[in-house]
């Protein structure tokens, strides 16, 4: 159960490691050269990796664990979105890309919407039960 409670921080650590390891030119070309529905795969991955925070938070709430407050979660994903891209300025083999940052923020906003919706549903169910 402790793993579920700390899953957001575990995911943050995984993303941090993935953001600093060298990928190599072949992986970079593969990610940026392929498209899904007209979007580059690497841009979609940026949104999906940040959406991972929301999936974890929603799962915690569905399983009955207390999650972050909605605003605390929002601050966390916004800072993670920005921080994951800014840290690449410090890594010589990585490069900052403002479009990557934008897709990180798209994932953060979609994640906040998902958490707000689940939080609203849980509040509505509690008011019906009372």
N, C-alpha and C positions, 0 to 999 in steps of 0.2 A: 504494500500500500504506500510505502514511503516513495517508491519509484514514481507512482502516479502523481503524488503530491509535488514531487520535484521534477516532473517531466518537462516543464517549460524551461527550467534551468539546464537540464540535460540537453534539450534540443538547441538551446542557445550555445552551449559548449560545442556541440557537433557542428553547428553552422560556423562558429568561430574557427574551428580547426579546418573545415573545408574552405574557408575564405583565405587562409594563409598558406596552404600547401600549394606547391607549384603543380599546375595541371599539364603543362607541355603543349606544344603547338598543335599536335594532332587532335587533342581533346578540344582545345579552343576553336579550331577550324570546324570540327564536327558540330559543336554546339551553336556556333554563330552562322554556319553555313546551311543549316536545316531549318525548315519552317513548318509550323502547324497552324492551320487556319490563317495563314498570312503573317503570323508572328514568328520572329526568330525564337528558336528553342531556348536559348540562354536567357532571353528576356522573360519568357514564361516561367522558367525555373526560378527566377528571382522572385516573382510573385508567389509561386507555390511554396518556396522555402519559408517565406514569411507567413503565408497562410497556415503553415504547420503549427505556429503558435496558437492560432484560433482553433484548429482541430483538437489540439491537446486541451485547451481551455474548455471547449464545448464538451469534450468527452469527460473531463473531470466533473463538470456540472451535471451531466446526464447520469454519471455513476454515483452522484450524491456527495462528492467531495466539494469542499468550499474552494472556490477559485479566487482569482484576484478580483477586486472590484472592477467595474467596467472602465472607470477612468484610469485606474492604476494599470490595467491591461493595455489601454490605449497608449499611455505614456511608454510602457515597456516596448510595445511593437514599433512605435515611431522611433524611439531611440535605437532599437535593434536594427531597424531598416536603414537608418542613417549611419549608425556605427559600423555595420557590416561593410558598407561601401567605403567609408572614410578610412577604416583601418588599412585598406589597400594602398593608401598614400604612403604608409610607413613601410610597406613590404616591397623590396626592390624588384621582385619578379612578378608583381601584380600591378594592375593599373586601375585608377579611378575612372569610372564611366558614369556620367550624369544620367544616361538613359537607364542604366542598371539601377541607379538610385531611384529613379522615377517608378520603375517596375516594382522595386522593393516597397515603395510607399503605396502603390496600388494594392499590393498584397496586404499591407497593414490596414488600409482603409476597409478592404473587403473583410478582413479578419475582425475588425472592430464592429462592422455591421452584423456579422454572424454572431458575435458574442452579445451584442445588444439585442438581437432577435431572440436568442435563447434566454437571455436574462428577462426580457419582456414576457416571454411565454411562461417562464417559471413563476414570475410575479402574478400573471393572470390566473394560472392554475391555483396558486395559493389563495388568491382572493375568492375564487369559486368554491374552494374547499371550506373556507370560513364562512 
